[in-house]
């Protein structure tokens, strides 16, 4: 493909609450065996983008470990590859990334040392499948300076946390607002952009020279009357993970057969780092209904409408319903968990009861683990 990829994976979200205390949003576990960033990296790989830069910052330990090898996504090994960039103190600069434009600017050598004419920029906190080749072809046909992937919002009540845009009959963007209090349109940006590499370098350098550091607000929106910016509208599944509720319902979507088929049975595939674990084990008396149970998990109790991640132990007479249990959780006997997200490496003592009184409850337990 005639493009390189940039994945913005350095952000945090206060609306994710306790879930981002020890990991980046891009490292959030999804659908039992995946991470949020796996979807954008798989899209890059499936679109034959062989050179991808990932910009990490906040709580990046587990994310960097996940990205330790490019082989899982089959990026170029002799030409191209997967490059992970974190903020670096230099003689000229001692700042962390002050925004998305600044993250690109601090790693501008990645762009300058590349030869591909185009750049695909995408966020790492979205779950979707996309062929970026189609967006690039559209970008070239329109002779656009920038192309923004967009879609109609599913929930109008949360439209104020997205960038909203208005397009004319030719799909050229005429209005673009970032997280407006009162939205004038229900068309939202998906955080995916195509731009010519040299133009991106010029835009980022200009932004930072003016002490402006956000790519959308300071480069895109300010240029909308100067540059030819077009929208590429999609209708396929797309979800952004920006809150506890978003995360919960995104995982719950994978309990729907049509969603699982779309992501895991239809080409192209979604790839992830593979752990060498045995298959899930269901002991005598275990009952599982409409749930995802990951490898390395042992189930003794009852699990309904839930997603259980890797290496979890569910004790005798436990009842788990409408919940997400993250990696390496020990759940003692006679425990009831409903409408909850249980943080990874937690130990839930026997005879515990957790049920959200309102919304979704995040359960964090750091008890000593006794296995009899």
Buried (B, 14 or more C-beta within 10 A) or exposed (E): BEBBBBBBBBBBBEBBBEBBEEBBBBBBBBBBBBBBBBBBBBBBBBBEBBBBBBBBBBBBEBBBEBBEEBEBBBBBEEEBEBBBBBBEEEEEEEEBBBBBBBBBBBBBEBBEEBEBBBBBBBBBBBBBBBEBBEBBEBBBEBEBBBBBBBBEBEEEEBBEBBBBBEBEEEBBBEBBBBEBEEBEBBBBBBBBBBBBBEBBBEBBBBBBEEEBBBBBBBBBBBBBEEBBBBBBBBEEBBBBBBBBBBBBEBBBBBBEEEBBEBBEEEEEEBBBBEEEEEEBBBEEEBEBEEBBBBBBBBBBBBBBBBBBBBBBBBBBBBBBBBBBBBBBBBBBBBBBBBBBBBBBBBBBBBEBEBEBEEEBBBBEBEEEBEEE
